[in-house]
Amino acid sequence: MKFFSCRFDKLAGKRAEKNCIKAGGQFMFILKAAQETPIRVPSLARERRQNVKRQRSFPYGAKPYLLKNLNFRALLIVLDSAGAGQMPKHPRRDTGCNTIPNVAERYRQETGQEIRLPNLGALGLGNLANIPGVPPAANPAAAYRLLSLDPIPLTETTTSLWALGGVETGELVTYPSGIPAEIMGQIEDAIKQILPTPVTFIKDGRNISGTAIIEEQGLQSQRQYGNRPIVYTSSDSVFQVAFFVGREVSSREERLPDGHSIIEEIEAGTSKFFLVSDEAVAKMQDICRTIRKVMDESGDPALKFLRVIARPFVERLTPGPQGEKYIRSATLRQDLTATVPGQTILDAATKKGFHTVGIGKFAEVFGFKGFGSILPDPFRHTTDIDAIDLVVQALSGRGAGIVGADLVELDERYGHRNDPLGYAEQLMRIDAALPRIFSAMEPTDICLITADHGNDPTRGLASGDEYRIRGTNHTREFVPLLVFGNMIRGGVDLGYGRLSDVAASIAYFLGMRYQTNGTNFLNRILDRSVFKFADEGAD
């Protein structure tokens, strides 16, 4: 019998030992992590391994059944809107946008301190862009790459996450100058034929910030409490519907009237409590589901919006920093997405028997399709820190497969609100929480941290009237990709790629044949010294 030792786990500090055993003419190997039950899996014959290696079809010459038994698992974390530099082809309003570096620069200017991202920095974030306070790492723990949004025409979360999942989309209907009144009227008439009680839209239709529209139109909607939802849009393919559902209260102990619930929201580490009407929330959900149904069944391409978004809001207990009267609820928000136009890597992995977990908005964007588990259960939108805790929970559960999470607060709470200081502070909170994930990772896990687009809250360091001109929409930028784990060779600069490269690489990692436009980069960075097979002639 011969023994071969594996190196230390770089991230979790666990020692993984591998013993290759010759028994009855068949080689077995044991992967043994700290306090884990040993897993015995037959290897492939030597000749077959060599043949597979030449074809570079599967990592370590392994087939899916072998990788499932070894609990090979890919973790995909999306830092929503964390762009890293404008793309060559971009709208004029995005000129100069560079989300993470510009946020770090504005933070330094306004606080006199450097942004602190020690964990992302150690992985190699500073090797991808010139970020004040995040210098290039001498020995990055991750391999790194910049991903282009091209050829996807839209700059938004859904199509970017679909591309990360292997499905690239073409043109979709958008109304950057506002939704025409006849389109809103057509949808309103259609849902009146379906719903038992009449609904009349406040047909604003503008491409406008959601926080701005509820300040302008919120009182009119509030007076008719759920019967006058406000319709508006953005530069994305979205039909957004804002609903008044209740009011903010001082604490959870507030007297609870019949037919109401208290919802707790966390904003920048502070708890807020909303007393909401159950009837109003149910009506909001029913109206938006009906709008989605009308769009999906319509043959009119002008109605084919990518997303219908329910945007509940409540009356503030006290005016906001700028005198705002209303505040939105992230927990009660609902996104109803069109069907993904193809098979994603999640669908393919599920069919092969791998376990897939979708956390928060990540699952919602894929229409809850292609997942073995969805967290939290029951489903709701989560804060970024809650999502990280759910990732840790998922990593403690069932083995081989894919875990996906979208950390949305960077985009929703800070990017769209032109709040660079809040954005920087949220990035630091996320960075400080990452070691929880590192510690939960097993030796056969890899993690890919990336983003879906930019949303530079400085608007390219704009000031004065430029903010009004540039608005609060997403910015078309390259996004960073950091790939790390016990089996990954850190410090490799992978250059430039496209979003669908992620799906191609995960497919390769799980030993699956999956058709996508992306290119596998993982074969360039897998450290094959982690798994060594014994020689045929070993004693």
N, C-alpha and C positions, 0 to 999 in steps of 0.2 A: 504494500500500500504506500502511495506517495501523497504528500500533503503540499498544498500551495496556499500561500497566504495572500489575501487581498489587502490593499492599502486602507488607511483610515478614511472614513466618510468625511469629506471636506466640510460639510455644512453642519451636520448634526453632532459631530464628534463621536459617532458610534464606530466601533471596530466591526468590520464585516470580514468573516473568515470563510474561505472556500476550501473544501476538501474534495479532491477528485478521487474516487474510489473505483477500483477495478473489481467487479464481482460477477462471476459467471460469464465472463467474456464480454459483458456490457458495461460501459462506463456510466457512472452516476456522478453527479456533483451536488454538493450540499451548500446552499447559501444560508449562513447562520448570522443573523443580526443580534444585537444585544437583547437578551431576555426574550428571544423569539423561538418558537418551535421550529426545528430544522425542517427544510423543505427538500425532499428528494425527487429529482426530476431526471429522466433518462436523457442523455445527450443524443445528438444525431451521429450517425456513423462518420468516420473521419473523411472518407472520400466524398460523401454527400456534403459535409461541411465545406470542404474545399471548393466544390462545384458552386454552392450557393454563394460563397465569398466572392468568387470570380464574377458572378452575376450581380453582386451587391443588391440582392433583392430584400434581404432581411438582416437586421442587426445581429451580430454574433452567429450568423448562420442558423438562426432559430426560426421555427414556425410559430404561428399564433398560439397553438395549444401550449407550447413550451413557455412562451412569454406570459400567458395568463397564469400558469402555475407558479411562475416566478414573481408574479404581482408587478410586472412592468406597468408603470402608471405615468401619464403626462398631465401636468398641472398647468393650465393656461389662465393667467391673471391679466386682465385688461385694466390699465389705468385710464379711465375714460377721459379723453381730451388732452392727454399728456404728450403733445406734439414736440418735435425737436428740429424745426426749421422749415421754412416755406418751400413748397415744391416749385419746380421751374414753371409749370403751368398753374396759375392760381388767379382767382378774381383780384381785381385791382384793390379792393378794400383789404385784402390779406397781405398787401405789400409790407415787408418787415416783420411779419408775425413769426414767432419762434417761442412757443409757449413756455417750456421749462426754463431756457436761458433768460428770457425777458422777465419772467416772474422772479427769478433769482436776483436779477439786476435791480428790479424795482424794490424788492425786499431789502436789499443792501442800501439803496438810496434812502428809503423811508425809515429804516430802523437803525442803520449804522452797523448792522450785524450781517454775517454771512448766513445763507441758508444752510441747514445741517441735514445732509442726506448720507450718513456714513455707510449704510447698508447698500443702497443703490450705487453709491460711489465705489464701494469695494467690488461690486459685481461688474462695474465697467461703464456706468452711465456717463461719467465724465470723459470717457474715451470716444463717445459718439458725438458730442457737441461741446462747445466752449461755454461751460456753465459756471458763473461766478460762485465760488464756495465749494465747487465739486470738481477738483482737479482730476486729470487722468490717473487711473490706478496703474502702478508699476507692474503689478501682477494680478490682473482682474480674475476674479473667481468664475466669471461667466464668459462664454463666447458672445459676441455682440454684432449687431447688424442694424442698418436703417431700412425700414420697409416703406415702399411707395404705395399711395392709394390708387394709383393708376393700375389698370384701366377703368376702375369704377368711376362713373361720372359724378356721383353724389359724394358730399362730405358729411357723413352722418353715421351714427352708431350701427343701425341695423345692417346696412349693406356692407359695412366694414367687418362686423362680426360674422356675417355670412361668408365673406371672403376668407377670413381667418379659418372658418369651417370648411373652406374648399369650394364655395359656390360664388362666382362673380356675376354680377348683374349688369344689365345695360341701362338705358335711359328709363326714368320713371317720371310720372307727372309731378310737376312742381309749379307753384304760383308765387314767384319772388315779388311780384307787384301786388299780391293779394288775391284771395279766392274770389272769382266773379260772383256777383249776387245771384245770377241764375243757377250757378252750380250749387250754392248753399240752399236755394229755394227748391231745387230738384231733389236734394237729399231730404230736406225737411218734409216735403210732400210725400216722399216714399215712406218715411218712418211713421208719418201720421196714419198711413193705411194699415200699419202693423201694430202700433202701440195702443193700449186701451184708453189712455188719456192724452189729450193733445199737447204737443210741445211746440213752442215758438222760439226760434233762435234769435238772439241778438246778433244780427248778421254784420258783424264788424269786418271780418275776413282779412284784415291787414297782416302783413309780415311784420310782426311786432313782438317784443319781449312779453312773456307771460305775466311777469310782475308788473309791467306797465299797463297792460290791458285790464287787469283786475282793479287797478286804482282808477282807471278811467270809467269802466263800465260796471264795476262791482256793485255799486249801490242799486242800479237798475235791476241787476240780477237778484240781489238780496231781497228786494221788495216783493218779488214773486217767487222766492224760495224754491228753486228747483225747476220752475216752469219756464225760465228764461235763460238757458245756458248761452254762454258767449263763444262764438266761433271765431277763430283766428288761425294763422299759420306761421311758418318760418321759411327759411330758404330750403329746408328739407321737404321731402314728400310727406307732409303731415297735415291732418285735419284735427286741430286741437279744439277741445271743448271744455271751457271753464265752468264749474258748478259751485254755487254757494251752498255749503253744507252745515255751517254752524258757527261757533265762536270759540275764541281762546279763553281758558279759565286759569285760575291761579295754581291749582293743584289737582291731583288725582282724587282728593277727598271731597271735591265739589259735589253738592247734592245732584243726584242723577235722575232727571225726569224720565218718565216712561217713554220708551221708544228711542232712547238716546244712548250713546256710548262715549267713553272718554278714550282718546287716542294720545299716546305719548310719542313725541318726536324729539330727536336729538339733533341740535344744530350747534356746530362748533363746541361740542362738549357740554352744552346747556340743554336741560330738559324743558320742553314746552308741552302743554296739555290742551287738547282740543275737544270740546263737547260737540259731538256731531249727531245729526239726525239720521237714524238708521234708514228711515224711509227715503231721505234725500240721497244717501249713498247708494241704496239699492236702485233708485230711479236713475242715477247717474250711470251705473253699471249697465242697466237694462237699455238705456238710450244708446250708449256707445257700442254695445254688442249689436244692436239693431243697425246702427250706421255701418258697422263693419260688414254685416250680412248684406245690406243693400249694395255696398261697393263691390263685394266679392261676386254677387250674382248679376251685377250690371254688365251689359256689353259695351257701355260707353267708356272709352279710354280716359276721358276727362275726369271720371270718378275714381280711377284706380290709384288712390293714395296708398303709399306704403304703410303708413301707420295712422290709426285713430287713437288719440291720446286724451284720456279723461283727466282733467286738471282741477281737482277739488280745492277750494279755498275757504278760509274762515275769517271772521272779523277779529282783529287784534284786541287784546286786553288793553294795551296802551299803544300809542302811535310808535311806529318804527323810527330808526335813526334819521330818515328823511321825511318823517311825517306820514309814513305809509299806514293806511287804514286796514289793509288785508294782508294775509299771509297764506302761502300755499301749503298743502299737506303732501309730503313726499310718500308717506306710508300708504295713503289711500289712492295715490296715482295709479292709473291702469293704462298699459299700452296694448292695443290690439293690432297685431302685425299681420300683413298679408302672408300667405303661405310661401315658404322658401321654394324658389323655382329650381329644385334639384336635390340630389342626395348629398348631405353633408357628411363630414368625417364622423360626426356623432351618430348619424343613422347607420353608417357602415360599421362602426365599432359595436353598436348595440346588436346588429344582426349577427356579428361574429361572436357574440357572447361576452364581450367586455362590459364592465359596469361603468356607466357614464353618470356624472353628477352635475347638475346645473344649479348655480347659486344666484338668487336674486334676479336682477334684470337679464343676466346672461341667458337664463332659461326662457324668459319671456320673449326675448328677441327672436328666438328660434321657434316661437309658437308652442313651447313646452314639448316639442317633438324631438325624439332622438335621445331621451334621457331615461335612465333606469331609476334615478332618484332626483327629486327637486327639493332644495332647501331655500328658506325655511319652510316647514310644513306645519300649519297651512301657509300657503304662499303669501308673501307681502314684500314690498320694497324694503331694502335694508340700508343702514349706514355702511360706510366703507369699513369701519372697524368691526361691525357686526359680521360683515361679509368675510373678513379675514378669520374671525373666530369660527365661522361656518366652514371655511376651507380646512382649518385644523380639525374640525369635527369630521369632515369628509375623509381626511387622510387617516383618521383612526379607524375607519370602517372598512368596508369591503375593498378588495385589492384591485387587480389589473384593470386599466381602462383610462378614462379621461375625467378630469375635474375642471370645470370652467367657472370663473367669477368675473363680474364686471363691476369695478369700483366707480360708482356713478357720481359721487358728491363733488369731485373736482370739477366736473362739467356743470352739473345742475345748480349747485349752490354758489360756485365761485367764478367759473368761466363765463356763464351766461349773465352773471350779475356784475361783470367788470370789476371783480374784487381780487387784485393780485396779491394783497397781503393775506387774505383768507385762503387763497389758492396755495401760497407758499406754506402756510401753517398746516394745511391739510396734507400736503405732500410730506411734510416732516412727521405728522402723526402716522401716516401710512408707513413711512420708512422705519419708524420706531417699532411698529407692530410686525414687521417682516420676520424678525427672528423667531416668532411663534411658528411661522410656517417652516423655517429652516429646521427647527427642532423636531417638527412633526414628520418631516420627510424621511422616507426609508431609503436604503441604498439603491433600490431599483426604481426610484422616482426621478423624474426630471421636471424642472419648472421653467416655463417660458413666460416672462413678463414683457408686455407690450402695451400698445395703445391703439385707438381706433381712428383718431383724427386729432387736430389741434382745436383749442378754443382759447386763444391768447387774450387774457383779461386786460392786458396792457394795450391791446389792439396794435401791436407793433410799436410800443412806446408812444402811442398817440396821446394827445392832450387837447384840452379845450373842445372846440366844436368838432374835432376829428372823431370823437367818440360817437356823436350823433350820426355822423356820416357812415362810420364803419359798423355801427350797430352792436349786436350781442350774439351773432351767429357763429357757428363753427368756422375754424380756419383750416385751409387746405395745406397740410404739412406732412413731411415725413414723420414716421413714428419709430421710436426705439424698440429694439428687441434684445433682451438679455436671456440667455439660455444657460442653465446651470444645474448641477446635481452631481452625485458621486461618479456617474459614468461619463461626464462631460469634461473635455479638456478646456480649461479656462484660458483666457487671453487670446483667443483666435478672433481676428477681425474678419467677419464674413462679408464685408462690403455692403452692397445694396441688393435688395430683393423686392418681392411683392408680398402682399398679405397672405395670399393662398399658399406661399411657401410653408407656412406654419402647418396647414393641414397635410401637405405632402410629407413633411418631416415627421409628424405624429403618426401618420400611416406607416411609414418606414419603421419607426420605433416600435410599434405594436405588431410588426410583421404582416401588415395587411396590404393587399393590392387595392389601391383606391385611385380613381381617375380624377385628376384636377389639373388646372393650368399651372399650378405652382411647381416649384423645383425643390427636391429634398436637399437640405443642407446638413442634415444630422450625420450623414456618413462621413463628413469632414471633421467632426468634433467628438464622436463617440470614442471614448478611451477603451480600447479593446484589451488593455492589460488588466482591467478589472475582472474579466472572466477569461481564465486560461483553461483550455482543455488539456487533460493528461495525454501524453504520447501513447500511441497504440501499444508500444512495447514497454510501458512502465510496469514495474514490479508491484 
